[in-house]
Amino acid sequence: MNIFITYDTEKTKPAALEFSKRYQYPCINISDANTSDFTTSLSLNFKNEVVELRDNEKDISIHIDFLSGNLAHRQKYGGGRGQSIAKAIGLKQGTPPPSVLDATAGLAKDAYVLACLGCSMTLVERSPVIVELIKDAIHHAEEDEYFQTILKKGFEVINQSSIDYLTELKNQDVISPDVIYLDPMYPDKKKSASVKKNMQILQKLLGKDEDTQELLNTALKIAKKRVVVKRPKGAGNLSEVKPTYTVESKKTRYDVYIIPKE
Ligand SMILES: C[S@@+](CC[C@H](N)C(=O)[O-])C[C@H]1O[C@@H](n2cnc3c(N)ncnc32)[C@H](O)[C@@H]1O
């Protein structure tokens, strides 16, 4: 996907230029952003207040905020260990929360929910644009007292293909994560107007994830205790390997693959 990098002040210019150089995207001052190429494309905007991803054609934008809006609400009132996602990753009273590797970090919503449940998190995301949004959100939250407890437990972000990352973990004989969590992009059958803003922009930027079966197979070889795959209710399994069991919520199904003990 064609993407522009923009900045709005001298303060945000260096970060925008550095990103554009590293990933070879054109970089412009936002006030010069009016060519037809620009108005039909996505842009990653380094603004004074926030880094946002904007669909200039549809005039919608997204950024990540761990401290207000949906994520903060879910942290305060989300139902704790009773949530389906908590059951799916195997959170139990009296046992320490597992270490989780989120191999499809995306906008880090699920990763943040899991971190709020006490899990130490490693987030792996292959899109550098998305990683920039996550890093900006961490930067904005790091002075917050509650968020500092999350950083202390572990909330590391890695910009790499998860298949490569997991393969390196295995080759280096590093301790495996207890749980590997997958939430790949799936083709949405609904008309695009009804698809949420976040998903519309992600779909435009990233398309469909084509390597999900390989990712699941790799994860199954590396996770210590389980692999959890988030699917829309009614969608097929990710591969021919059948899950051990499923946990269902209103719109979502979690396929849980328990790793047999050696
Ligand atoms: C549907 S989004 C995940 C949303 C996320 N669970 C959340 O709560 O915001 C899927 C993300 O996984 C990333 N992804 C898919 N396959 C990947 C892979 N093999 N390695 C790294 N990232 C991957 C995509 O780039 C995309 O950003």
The ligand as an ORCA input file, in Angstrom:
! r2SCAN-3c Opt
* xyz 0 1
  C      -6.186     -8.523     13.448
  S      -4.664     -7.730     13.797
  C      -4.441     -8.104     15.507
  C      -5.245     -7.237     16.398
  C      -4.817     -7.338     17.847
  N      -5.141     -8.626     18.417
  C      -5.426     -6.232     18.690
  O      -6.008     -6.536     19.741
  O      -5.290     -5.059     18.322
  C      -3.443     -8.791     13.100
  C      -2.028     -8.202     13.155
  O      -1.104     -9.270     13.121
  C      -0.009     -8.930     12.320
  N       0.572    -10.190     11.828
  C      -0.059    -11.168     11.152
  N       0.749    -12.191     10.884
  C       1.960    -11.860     11.433
  C       3.223    -12.506     11.476
  N       3.416    -13.696     10.912
  N       4.227    -11.882     12.112
  C       4.042    -10.670     12.698
  N       2.867     -9.993     12.663
  C       1.838    -10.583     12.043
  C      -0.614     -8.084     11.212
  O       0.371     -7.252     10.613
  C      -1.687     -7.312     11.974
  O      -1.188     -6.090     12.455
*
